Amino acid sequence: MSQIKSQLLEVCFAYVNKRIANYKDEIETIKDSIENNDKGDEEDDSGNGKLYNDLEKNSQHLSDARKMLDTLNLITSNTIHQNAVLGSLVKTDSSNFYLALSIGKVEIDNETYFIISKSSPIGELLINKTAGDRITFNNTTYNIKEIR
């Protein structure tokens, strides 16, 4: 079970690291464009206004992605939890949920897992639940079989 939790955590790290790399690349591209625009003799700065706006948006996205990385660094995949918390794998009678980030559905070893944030609507319902508890989300009842 901890092996599957390690694999799920690796999926999360890969997802966040890719986002961070993409935002860094985009920021560099925008900075280069601003620099090239500034070298021109044109008096028109309207192009730079949009670029600065894009730079600010990508910087915010990069900051958010780094916060995701901070969250992931709090998770230890070999810890077995009695109740659902950040880093828990929650197995129900119909689905498997991994509480980490909002990534969505992944397949590992022909098994489906939903990697969800603890602050997502279903994540909030699962937090602090234990095996034997039941939650209802979108008119579906989930019976919690196991928490790791």
N, C-alpha and C positions, 0 to 999 in steps of 0.2 A: 504493500500500500504506500509506503513512503517513497518507493521508486516512482510511482505514478504521480505523487505530489511533487517530486523533484522534476519530473518531465513537465508538469503543468507550470511550475515556477519558471523553468527554462523558457517555455513558450511566452510567458509574460515578459521576461527579461529581453528576449529577442524582439518582441513587439515594441517595447519602450525604447530599446537601443536603436532600432530602425527609425522610429519617429524622431529621436534626438538627432541622429545623423542627417535625416532629411531636412529638419528645420535648420540645422547648422549650415547645410549646403545652400538652402534657399536664402538664408540671411547673407551669406557670402556673395551670392549672385546679385542680390538686391544692392548690397554695398558697392559692388563693382559697377552696377548700372548707375548708381547715384554719382560715383566718382567720375565715370565716363561722361555723364550729363554735365557735371560741373566743369569739365575740361572744354566743353563746347563754348563757342563765342555767343551763343544765343542768350537773349535776355529772358526767355520763357522758362519759368520754373514750374509750370503746371505738371509736367511729367514727374518731377521730383516729389511733389505733394503726394501723389498716389504711391510712389515708391516708399516714402517715409511711412505712410499709412500701412503698407504691406510689411515693412520692416518691423513696425510696432506690433502688428498682429502675429508675425512669426516669432518675435521675441517672447510674446506672451505664451504662445503655444509651446515654445522651447522650455519656458519656465514651468508650465503645467506638466510637461513630459518629465522634467527633472524631479518634480514632486512625486510623480508616479514611481520613478526609480527609488526615491526615498522610501515610499510606502513598501515597495517590493523588498527593500533591504531590511525591513522589520520582520520578514517572514523567514522562519526556519522550517524547511520541509520535513525534517525528521521528528518534529514535535507532534505528539498525538494529543488531540483536544477532546475534552469531554463534552464541551458545548461549542456551538458554531461561533468562530471568531475569525479575524483576518488570518488567512493561510489554511483554513479548514477545508477539507473535502467532505461535502455533505452528500451522502447517498440516500436517495429516496426510492420509493417503489417504482417511480417512472423516469427519474432523471438524476444526473450527477452534477453537483454544483461545486465549483472551487471559488472560494471567497478571496479575491485579490483585486483585480481591475475589471473594468467593463470592456471585455474583448469579444465575448460571444462564444459561439459554438466551435469546438475543436474536436478532432478525432485522434485518439491515441490507442494503438493496439485494437482497432475495430470497436472501440468503446467511445461513446459520445459524452463530452463534458461541456458544461457551460461555465466559462470563466466570467464571474460577475463581481461587481463592486459591492462592498458591504453597504454602501449608501444608495444602491439601486433599490427600486421598489421591492423586488423579491429578496434582495440581500438584507434589507431592513427587517423583513419578516423572518428570515433564517437566523439572524444574529441572536446569540445566546440560547438557541433551541438545543435540545438534546435528543439522543436516539429515543424513539417512541413518541416524540411530539409530532404534531400535524400542523401544516399551514395551508391556507387556501389563497391562491393567486390566479387572477383571470378566470375565475370559475373552475379552476382545477385544484383538487386537494392532493397535497403531497404528504405521504407518510414517511417520516425520517427513519430510515433503517439503521444508519451508521454514520458516525462522525469521526473523522481522523484528523 
